[in-house]
Amino acid sequence: MKAVPFEMILFSVDPEMIRACVAGGIDAVIVDLERVDKRARQAGFDTEVNNLTLDDVRRVRTLHRGRLICRINPCGPGTRSEVEDAIAAGTDELLLPMVRTVEEAEGVLGMARGRCGVGILVETVAAVERVEQLARLPITRAYVGLNDLAIERKTPNLFTPLVDGMVEKIRRPWSVPFGLAGLTLPDRGEPIPCRLLIGEMARLRCWFSFLRRSFHRDIKGRDPVVEIPRIREAIQRAFRRDAEAVERDRRDLENAIHSWSADVGQPEG
């Protein structure tokens, strides 16, 4: 059976990790430059704020010949210079966070002028309300940012949009690659097992996801050349499931999310 194309995108600037993961079969590397207002916005939540610079983008470009993505800051006075600097540093694609209006995404597309791709993160209530219009733009990918969406919505936990219908609403209009959540080893994942998230990605026909904090934690002491193909095989199996297995995994995911919601209560903020 033909393999389903699915991009695994690594968050990292560590040369050794990048080389090992490229050898294991990851498809792209992302350098995360987003930091404006992020620490204040996510204060009190279990999130990550980096202090990376364009020098990190340049270093990754020199050691990685494949696709290089750069997450910039939300739209603001410095966006034009950020776009120009990221492109000059060798970025193949920009990822724009905290989109709130169609005009913001259109503006960055205009700044890029076709010199690189532009993807967006749907992680604000305003973006969800405008998802039909955003989906008509010539962007390269759309990703649901569950952390920031949970903070804005004050939901019981960050996975609530997977069970209250919001992710399905966001997913519906997109024809470009669509992604959500993150990946780690198939037998890991806390508090939601990764195998259930992989199953939901397959059910929603997601075509990419990120290897980020959970992956970096769980890969310690293991060989990415061995483990990354295991993740890919788990993804392929999920896409090959029959309807009964899809429904069973969906129920298990809902139960896991509702159980965690009961344990953690409402988020702070």
Summary of the structure (lengths in Angstrom):
residues: 269
radius of gyration: 17.9
end to end distance: 47.8
largest distance: 51.0
contacts: 860
relative contact order: 0.14
helix: 46%
strand: 14%
